[in-house]
């Protein structure tokens, strides 16, 4: 079984790559979604006057470049053909030794027999690379949930979908997330909203859809054709998924996040599973996952391309004030029992940040206990922080 859904016409796409897949028949072309990556120079550059005005006074950011995403689902065996529509001498594919490919000029071909996440780099380009997500078939199962929020294939905004509203700061958020809710975005859905869970339990986010805040990023009005793209975020921006204020039994599964700010932030919550999430953050402070006072979490089979830390587990409140919970929600002032495995990381700063944060908080920090990390791979450490060589970058991270 092979399932291919074309991108909605409103989604931002690219023709820099052409990707084809077949399963015993004719080649079928995949859509190429546009995302953003930091350019590997710095997380703290001065914004242009134009970007400064747009981002409500935040005076620093990153410089961003365009990167690319394509996805499909299958079981069995499929053939893949990828064409880079420009000059190229060689291709590099990450993770290392993941596939054997044949190259013919600006094309490569290979075969897949199981789901995987691949990064295809033409001539070693770590930034304008293609991310190919070959997924297992998605399963819609609502039997354990009383409520369902369903996004079918298409482009979903606050203007055309009643499940999305603007909060008091003008941020699009999904409404109606209560206890025992399944949020399902099927393959081919692009949901332009933040998923905010507040004081809820037994909630699952599933489906191969994309949660995209790309249109809130600097340069969107020009289709990101400006000479320089700036990665600032607005004062009241939210992560793509925000879980806080005593949430419990939360499953985040299969989605792709194209972030304005951070990927997943969780505060004062318990029992969170992150499984097969793909997150792209390019703005300053753009962590992949950011935990404070989270007890009980498994992070697995996921990919994080982050302008800042891929996974941060803090011992004190965040420096971003809009992400603070009220004091009464700190039922257990520690982060503990967190397992991270079988993940792929791409960072402009650090893979992991476990410890204190720059809040000038002189109070005794909350403890972090029982963190287990294994069977992960680092695809890229992009920034030249602390040295020009890869070894220096690895050491810093």
Protein Blocks (a to p, Z undefined) as FASTA:
>chain_A
ZZdddddfkbccdfkbccdddehiacdddddddddddehlaccdcddfklmmmnnopabd
cddddddddddddehjddddddddbddfbdcdddehkbccddehjaccdddfbdcddddd
eehiaklpccddddddddddfklpcbdcdddeddddfklockbccdfkopacdehiaehi
acdddehiacddddddehiahiadedjbdcdfklmpghklnoopafbdcddddfkbccfb
dceehiahiadehiacddfkbmbdcehiehiadehiacddfbghiafbdcehiehiadeh
iacddfbdfbdcdfbdcfblklpccfklmmbgcdehiacehiacddfkbfbdcddddehp
abdcdddehiadehiacfbdfbfghiabfklmmmmZZ
